[in-house]
């Protein structure tokens, strides 16, 4: 999502394929769904995509809400296994699709070594520590 070029949101890989902004909206829906399962609401929403920057903000807000709930100690109304094999795994899959579309659109994401990344619980927003090692 970071440094996506202008026009990327509407990049069309092929007829009938979701655009990056449609995928990002779906990821936001998945994260909202995960939170709703965790707190017992179990509610799905199929959102109409917002402009790219708004969807990016929505994504980070959804990650924060989900993360805050998981870290709160509140009782989970769904197992961690189901939360991670369902909405979280699905969101990871779709984030990979966005990465592939970036490459297809001529603006690949620079690879980095996530094993060496500085991970900090609760730091889930766009403001991340720069990569320690890019390939």
C-alpha positions as CSV (number, residue, x, y, z in Angstrom):
1,X,0.0,0.0,0.0
2,X,2.9,2.3,0.8
3,X,3.9,4.5,-2.1
4,X,1.4,3.1,-4.5
5,X,1.6,5.0,-7.8
6,X,-1.3,7.2,-9.0
7,X,-3.8,5.2,-10.9
8,X,-2.8,1.9,-9.2
9,X,-6.1,1.6,-7.3
10,X,-7.9,1.0,-10.5
11,X,-5.3,-1.2,-12.2
12,X,-7.1,-3.9,-14.1
13,X,-5.1,-7.2,-14.4
14,X,-7.8,-8.8,-16.6
15,X,-11.4,-8.8,-17.3
16,X,-13.4,-9.7,-14.2
17,X,-10.4,-9.4,-11.9
18,X,-10.7,-7.2,-8.8
19,X,-8.9,-4.0,-8.8
20,X,-6.4,-3.2,-6.0
21,X,-8.9,-0.9,-4.3
22,X,-11.6,-3.6,-4.5
23,X,-9.1,-6.1,-2.9
24,X,-8.2,-3.6,-0.2
25,X,-11.9,-2.9,0.6
26,X,-12.3,-6.7,0.9
27,X,-9.4,-6.9,3.3
28,X,-11.0,-4.2,5.4
29,X,-14.2,-6.3,5.4
30,X,-12.3,-9.4,6.4
31,X,-10.7,-7.6,9.3
32,X,-14.0,-6.1,10.4
33,X,-15.5,-9.6,10.2
34,X,-12.7,-11.1,12.3
35,X,-13.3,-8.5,15.0
36,X,-17.0,-9.2,14.9
37,X,-16.4,-12.9,15.3
38,X,-14.0,-12.3,18.2
39,X,-16.5,-10.2,20.0
40,X,-19.5,-12.4,19.2
41,X,-21.3,-10.3,16.7
42,X,-20.4,-12.4,13.6
43,X,-21.4,-9.7,11.1
44,X,-20.2,-9.6,7.5
45,X,-20.2,-6.4,5.4
46,X,-19.5,-6.2,1.7
47,X,-18.3,-2.6,1.4
48,X,-18.2,-0.5,-1.6
49,X,-14.6,0.6,-2.2
50,X,-13.6,4.1,-1.1
51,X,-10.9,6.1,-2.8
52,X,-7.4,4.4,-2.3
53,X,-6.1,6.7,0.5
54,X,-9.4,6.3,2.4
55,X,-9.2,2.5,2.0
56,X,-5.6,2.5,3.3
57,X,-6.8,4.5,6.3
58,X,-9.7,2.1,6.8
59,X,-7.3,-0.8,6.6
60,X,-5.0,0.5,9.3
61,X,-8.0,1.5,11.5
62,X,-9.5,-2.0,11.1
63,X,-6.1,-3.7,12.0
64,X,-5.9,-1.4,15.1
65,X,-9.4,-2.3,16.3
66,X,-8.8,-6.0,15.8
67,X,-5.4,-5.8,17.4
68,X,-6.7,-3.8,20.3
69,X,-9.5,-6.3,20.9
70,X,-7.2,-9.3,20.8
71,X,-4.8,-7.5,23.2
72,X,-7.5,-6.4,25.6
73,X,-8.0,-9.7,27.4
74,X,-11.7,-9.6,26.6
75,X,-13.1,-13.1,26.1
76,X,-12.9,-14.4,22.6
77,X,-16.2,-15.6,21.1
78,X,-14.3,-17.5,18.4
79,X,-11.1,-19.5,18.7
80,X,-7.8,-18.0,17.8
81,X,-7.3,-20.9,15.4
82,X,-10.6,-20.0,13.6
83,X,-9.8,-16.3,13.5
84,X,-6.4,-16.9,12.0
85,X,-7.3,-19.6,9.6
86,X,-10.3,-17.6,8.4
87,X,-10.2,-13.8,8.1
88,X,-6.5,-13.3,8.9
89,X,-5.3,-15.9,6.5
90,X,-7.7,-14.6,3.8
91,X,-6.4,-11.1,4.4
92,X,-2.8,-12.3,4.0
93,X,-3.7,-14.0,0.7
94,X,-5.3,-10.8,-0.6
95,X,-2.3,-8.6,0.5
96,X,-0.2,-10.9,-1.6
97,X,-2.5,-10.3,-4.5
98,X,-1.9,-6.5,-4.1
99,X,1.8,-7.1,-4.1
100,X,1.6,-9.1,-7.4
101,X,-0.6,-6.4,-8.9
102,X,2.0,-3.8,-7.9
103,X,4.6,-5.7,-9.9
104,X,2.3,-6.1,-12.9
105,X,1.5,-2.4,-12.8
106,X,5.2,-1.6,-13.0
107,X,5.7,-0.5,-9.4
108,X,7.0,-3.5,-7.4
109,X,7.2,-3.4,-3.7
110,X,10.9,-3.6,-2.5
111,X,11.5,-6.9,-0.8
112,X,12.6,-6.9,2.8
113,X,13.6,-9.5,5.3
114,X,10.6,-9.8,7.6
115,X,12.5,-12.2,9.8
116,X,14.9,-9.4,10.7
117,X,12.1,-6.7,10.9
118,X,11.7,-4.9,14.2
119,X,8.3,-6.1,15.4
120,X,6.5,-4.4,18.3
121,X,3.2,-5.5,19.7
122,X,0.6,-2.8,19.1
123,X,2.4,-1.0,16.4
124,X,-0.1,-1.6,13.6
125,X,-0.4,1.7,11.7
126,X,1.2,3.0,8.6
127,X,4.1,4.5,10.7
128,X,6.5,1.6,10.8
129,X,10.2,1.4,11.4
130,X,12.1,1.3,8.1
131,X,13.3,-2.1,7.0
132,X,16.5,-3.3,8.6
133,X,17.5,-5.2,5.4
134,X,16.1,-5.0,2.0
135,X,17.1,-7.5,-0.6
